[in-house]
């Protein structure tokens, strides 16, 4: 029912969200217009339509808050279809990485001291001190195609971000109409096993974008919020004097 889990620090929350699907509806028994913002579409059809729209968006912002006890994750990233991306990723209690991806080739990352110390914790004290002195407060330039950056950069592409979900889900229930970030939305819920459930909130006015996914129960409860559709990412490369080359 769900996409196959890929347990990385960046993608673990996504594994708990919707397995999308579309279920054919039978013909209406009368000519009355079905009530509700999506007429006679089933819950699965609405979710499928919403994820397709979101993956095709020219620009948006994602706000991830995964509250797993083992390693909580927070991310806030603006991205667009031109390959630009900018924002922050925090793992654990405090370790934060700032990210700028101005194009399809380059990526710049700036690590806080906690992240730097985590990366060099197995080195000798002198090496640790030298690395922290060199990199603290500076941007590290790398390649967007580097496998080491793959998991993080998946968040910068809506198609990759949501592309791991298989179609064919059933049992997605239409819920109440509500608002998310000031926008009208319809809640659709897929019950899971052991009390786990995922609810997707779909915009009911304009393009049916996904506005939020809330996962409750299970190992990886959390929230993904989608906003600022159509607003391009401000991802300008840092000044050369603030950059450390890694290649």
C-alpha positions in Angstrom: 0.0 0.0 0.0 2.8 2.4 0.8 6.0 3.2 -1.2 9.0 1.0 -0.3 10.8 2.7 2.6 14.1 4.3 2.0 15.4 5.0 5.4 17.6 8.1 4.9 17.6 11.2 7.1 15.9 13.2 4.3 13.3 10.7 3.0 12.1 8.7 6.0 9.0 10.8 6.6 7.8 10.5 3.0 7.7 6.7 3.4 4.8 7.1 5.9 2.6 9.2 3.6 0.1 8.3 0.8 0.2 5.4 -1.6 -1.7 7.1 -4.3 -4.4 5.5 -6.5 -7.4 6.0 -8.7 -10.6 4.1 -8.5 -13.1 4.2 -11.3 -16.6 5.6 -10.5 -19.8 4.1 -11.8 -22.3 6.2 -13.7 -24.6 8.4 -11.6 -28.1 7.1 -11.0 -29.6 10.6 -11.5 -28.8 13.9 -13.1 -28.3 15.8 -9.8 -24.9 17.5 -9.4 -23.0 15.7 -6.7 -22.3 17.7 -3.6 -18.9 18.8 -2.5 -16.0 20.5 -4.2 -14.9 17.5 -6.3 -18.3 16.3 -7.3 -18.5 12.5 -7.7 -14.7 11.9 -7.7 -13.7 9.2 -5.2 -11.2 9.9 -2.5 -8.5 8.0 -4.4 -9.2 10.0 -7.6 -8.9 13.3 -5.7 -5.6 12.3 -4.1 -4.2 11.1 -7.4 -5.3 14.4 -9.1 -3.8 16.5 -6.3 -0.4 14.7 -6.4 -0.2 15.0 -10.2 -0.8 18.7 -9.9 1.8 19.2 -7.2 4.5 17.3 -9.1 3.8 19.5 -12.0 4.0 22.8 -10.1 6.5 25.4 -11.4 7.5 26.5 -7.9 6.5 25.8 -4.3 7.8 25.6 -0.7 7.9 22.5 1.4 8.0 22.5 5.2 8.7 19.1 6.7 8.4 18.3 10.4 9.1 14.6 11.2 8.8 13.9 14.9 10.3 10.4 15.1 11.8 9.8 18.5 15.1 8.4 17.1 15.9 11.3 14.9 13.5 14.2 14.4 13.9 16.0 11.1 12.8 19.5 10.0 13.3 21.0 6.6 12.1 24.2 5.0 12.9 24.5 1.3 11.8 26.7 -1.6 12.1 25.1 -5.1 11.1 25.5 -8.7 11.1 23.6 -11.9 14.2 25.4 -13.1 16.3 23.4 -10.7 16.7 26.1 -8.1 16.4 25.3 -4.4 17.2 27.0 -1.1 16.5 26.5 2.5 17.5 24.6 5.7 17.6 21.0 7.0 17.8 20.2 10.7 18.4 16.7 12.0 18.3 15.8 15.6 17.9 18.6 18.1 20.2 21.2 16.6 22.3 20.1 13.7 21.4 22.4 10.8 22.6 22.6 7.2 21.8 25.6 4.9 21.4 24.7 1.3 21.5 26.7 -2.0 21.1 25.0 -5.4 21.2 27.8 -8.0 21.1 25.5 -11.0 21.3 21.9 -12.1 25.0 21.6 -11.7 26.1 23.2 -8.4 25.0 23.0 -4.7 26.3 25.1 -1.8 26.0 23.9 1.8 26.8 25.7 5.0 27.0 23.6 8.2 26.5 24.8 11.7 29.1 23.9 14.3 27.1 20.9 15.5 26.9 19.4 12.1 30.6 20.0 11.5 31.5 18.3 14.7 29.3 15.3 13.9 31.0 14.9 10.5 34.5 14.9 12.0 33.8 13.1 15.3 36.0 10.1 14.2 39.0 12.2 13.4 41.8 13.1 15.7 41.5 16.3 17.7 43.9 18.3 15.6 42.0 17.4 12.4 38.7 18.2 14.0 39.9 21.6 15.0 41.4 22.4 11.6 38.2 21.4 9.7 35.9 23.4 11.9 38.2 26.4 11.6 38.2 26.1 7.8 34.5 25.5 7.3 32.7 27.3 10.1 30.5 30.0 8.6 31.5 29.3 5.1 29.7 27.6 2.2 31.0 24.3 0.8 30.6 24.0 -3.0 29.8 20.6 -4.4 28.3 18.9 -7.4 24.5 18.4 -7.7 25.3 15.1 -9.3 27.4 13.8 -6.4 25.8 10.6 -4.9 26.5 12.0 -1.4 24.1 14.8 -2.1 21.4 12.7 -3.7 19.1 12.2 -0.7 19.1 15.8 0.3 18.5 17.1 -3.2 15.5 14.8 -3.7 13.7 17.4 -1.6 14.5 20.0 -4.3 12.4 18.3 -7.0 8.7 17.7 -6.6 8.8 14.8 -9.0 11.4 13.0 -6.9 9.9 14.2 -3.7 6.6 12.5 -4.5 7.6 10.1 -7.2 8.1 7.1 -4.9 4.4 6.5 -4.4 2.6 3.7 -6.1 -0.9 4.1 -7.5 -3.7 1.8 -6.7 -4.6 2.7 -3.1 -8.2 2.1 -1.9 -10.1 3.1 1.1 -9.2 6.8 1.1 -12.1 8.5 2.8 -13.4 12.0 2.1 -13.5 14.1 5.3 -14.6 17.6 6.2 -13.8 20.8 4.4 -11.4 23.0 6.3 -8.7 25.6 5.7 -4.9 25.2 5.5 -2.8 28.3 5.5 -5.8 30.4 4.8 -6.8 28.2 1.8 -9.9 26.1 1.6 -9.2 22.4 1.6 -10.7 19.0 1.7 -9.3 16.4 4.1 -8.9 12.8 2.7 -7.7 10.1 5.0 -6.1 6.6 4.4 -6.3 4.4 7.5 -3.3 2.3 8.1 -2.3 -0.6 10.3 -1.9 -0.4 14.1 -3.6 2.9 14.4 -1.4 4.7 11.8 -3.2 7.0 9.3 -2.3 9.6 6.7 -4.5 12.6 5.9 -3.9 14.7 2.8 -5.4 18.2 2.5 -6.2 19.2 -1.1 -7.0 22.8 -2.2 -10.7 23.1 -3.3 -10.3 26.3 -5.1 -8.1 26.9 -8.2 -5.6 24.1 -9.0 -6.1 21.1 -6.6 -2.7 21.2 -5.1 -1.7 19.3 -2.0 -1.5 21.7 0.9 -0.6 19.4 3.7 0.0 15.7 4.6 -0.3 14.7 8.2 0.8 11.2 9.3 -0.3 10.0 12.8 0.9 6.9 14.6 3.6 4.5 13.4 7.3 5.0 13.6 7.5 8.3 11.6 4.6 10.6 12.5 4.9 14.1 11.1 3.7 16.8 8.7 4.6 18.0 5.3 3.1 21.4 4.3 3.2 22.7 0.8 2.8 26.5 0.1 3.8 29.5 -2.0 2.9 27.8 -5.2 4.2 29.7 -8.2 6.7 31.7 -6.2 10.2 31.0 -7.6 13.0 30.0 -5.3 15.5 32.7 -4.4 18.6 30.7 -4.8 21.6 32.9 -5.6 25.1 31.5 -5.3 27.1 32.9 -2.4 29.9 35.3 -2.8 33.2 33.6 -3.9 35.0 34.8 -0.8 32.6 32.8 1.4 32.9 29.6 -0.5 35.2 26.6 0.0 35.8 24.4 -3.1 35.6 20.6 -2.5 36.7 19.5 -6.0 
